Amino acid sequence: MAKRLDEEGVDGLVLFNRFYQPDINLDSLEVRPNVILSTPQALRLPMRWIAILHGRIKADLAATSGVHTSHDVVKMLMVGANVTMLCSALLRHGIDYTRAIEEDLRRWMTEHEYESVRQMQGSMSQKNSSNPTEFERAQYMRALHSYKRETI
Ligand SMILES: Cc1cc2nc3c(=O)[nH]c(=O)nc-3n(C[C@H](O)[C@H](O)[C@H](O)COP(=O)(O)O)c2cc1C
C-alpha cells in the first residue's frame, strides 16, 4: 500500500496513527470512549515498517506511536524517519517536554559524535543494515528462543 501511495505521488506517510479504541462497560453494557495513552512498546510497529520502507519509496516518513524519549527519536531517525511525532508523552508531561527531548537529543548526538540528524537518518534501515533479515518475520523464531520468563 505504501508503494502504491508513493507511485500516486504522495509526499509523505505517517506510520502509524493509533486507532480509536473504545471500551465496554460491563455494568451499564455501554460502549465507552476511553483514551489510553501509548506505552513505549508501541514504538516497535512503526519502527519496523519505517526501517523496511526507508530508501524504497520517495515519500517522506513520519513516525508516530510510542515516541516518548530522545532515545526513541534517535531510533526512529536511524531507521529512516524524516520526522518523529509525540502525542501521549506531551499529554503526560506537558508541552515543555518537547524542549527536554530536544536537549537530550542534542546531548546524545554530541556524546556519540553525530554532527547532524541527516548523518543518523536511515543508518539502521533494513536497506543499510548489515543484517537485513533482523526486520523480517522469520526472526520471530529466534526471538522466541531468546525469550526468558520475567521474574518478579
Ligand atoms: C487524546 C488523543 C487524541 C487524538 N486525536 C487524533 C485525531 O484527531 N486525529 C488523528 O489522526 N490522530 C489522533 N490521535 C492519534 C495521535 O495523533 C497519535 O497517532 C497516537 O496518539 C500515537 O502517538 P503517541 O504514542 O505519541 O500517542 C489522538 C491521540 C490521542 C491520545
The ligand as an SDF file (V2000), in Angstrom:
LIG
                    3D

 31 33  0  0  0  0  0  0  0  0999 V2000
   -6.3270   12.2470   23.0340 C   0  0  0  0  0  0  0  0  0  0  0  0
   -5.8670   11.8880   21.6440 C   0  0  0  0  0  0  0  0  0  0  0  0
   -6.4930   12.4630   20.5590 C   0  0  0  0  0  0  0  0  0  0  0  0
   -6.1060   12.1340   19.2540 C   0  0  0  0  0  0  0  0  0  0  0  0
   -6.7370   12.7100   18.2000 N   0  0  0  0  0  0  0  0  0  0  0  0
   -6.3750   12.3860   16.9500 C   0  0  0  0  0  0  0  0  0  0  0  0
   -7.0550   12.9620   15.8360 C   0  0  0  0  0  0  0  0  0  0  0  0
   -7.9760   13.7480   15.9730 O   0  0  0  0  0  0  0  0  0  0  0  0
   -6.6520   12.6130   14.5960 N   0  0  0  0  0  0  0  0  0  0  0  0
   -5.6250   11.7330   14.3910 C   0  0  0  0  0  0  0  0  0  0  0  0
   -5.2960   11.4670   13.2430 O   0  0  0  0  0  0  0  0  0  0  0  0
   -4.9770   11.1920   15.4290 N   0  0  0  0  0  0  0  0  0  0  0  0
   -5.3210   11.4820   16.6850 C   0  0  0  0  0  0  0  0  0  0  0  0
   -4.6730   10.8940   17.7480 N   0  0  0  0  0  0  0  0  0  0  0  0
   -3.5990    9.9120   17.4860 C   0  0  0  0  0  0  0  0  0  0  0  0
   -2.2320   10.5940   17.6110 C   0  0  0  0  0  0  0  0  0  0  0  0
   -2.0540   11.5360   16.5680 O   0  0  0  0  0  0  0  0  0  0  0  0
   -1.0670    9.5810   17.5280 C   0  0  0  0  0  0  0  0  0  0  0  0
   -1.0230    8.9530   16.2560 O   0  0  0  0  0  0  0  0  0  0  0  0
   -1.1930    8.4900   18.5570 C   0  0  0  0  0  0  0  0  0  0  0  0
   -1.5810    9.0130   19.7990 O   0  0  0  0  0  0  0  0  0  0  0  0
    0.1290    7.7180   18.6950 C   0  0  0  0  0  0  0  0  0  0  0  0
    1.1690    8.5580   19.1380 O   0  0  0  0  0  0  0  0  0  0  0  0
    1.6420    8.6120   20.6710 P   0  0  0  0  0  0  0  0  0  0  0  0
    2.1940    7.2710   21.0150 O   0  0  0  0  0  0  0  0  0  0  0  0
    2.6870    9.6880   20.6880 O   0  0  0  0  0  0  0  0  0  0  0  0
    0.4420    8.9500   21.4940 O   0  0  0  0  0  0  0  0  0  0  0  0
   -5.0430   11.2080   19.0440 C   0  0  0  0  0  0  0  0  0  0  0  0
   -4.4300   10.6450   20.1580 C   0  0  0  0  0  0  0  0  0  0  0  0
   -4.8220   10.9530   21.4430 C   0  0  0  0  0  0  0  0  0  0  0  0
   -4.1120   10.3040   22.6120 C   0  0  0  0  0  0  0  0  0  0  0  0
  1  2  1  0
  2  3  1  0
  2 30  2  0
  3  4  2  0
  4  5  1  0
  4 28  1  0
  5  6  2  0
  6  7  1  0
  6 13  1  0
  7  8  2  0
  7  9  1  0
  9 10  1  0
 10 11  2  0
 10 12  1  0
 12 13  2  0
 13 14  1  0
 14 15  1  0
 14 28  1  0
 15 16  1  0
 16 17  1  0
 16 18  1  0
 18 19  1  0
 18 20  1  0
 20 21  1  0
 20 22  1  0
 22 23  1  0
 23 24  1  0
 24 25  2  0
 24 26  1  0
 24 27  1  0
 28 29  2  0
 29 30  1  0
 30 31  1  0
M  END
$$$$
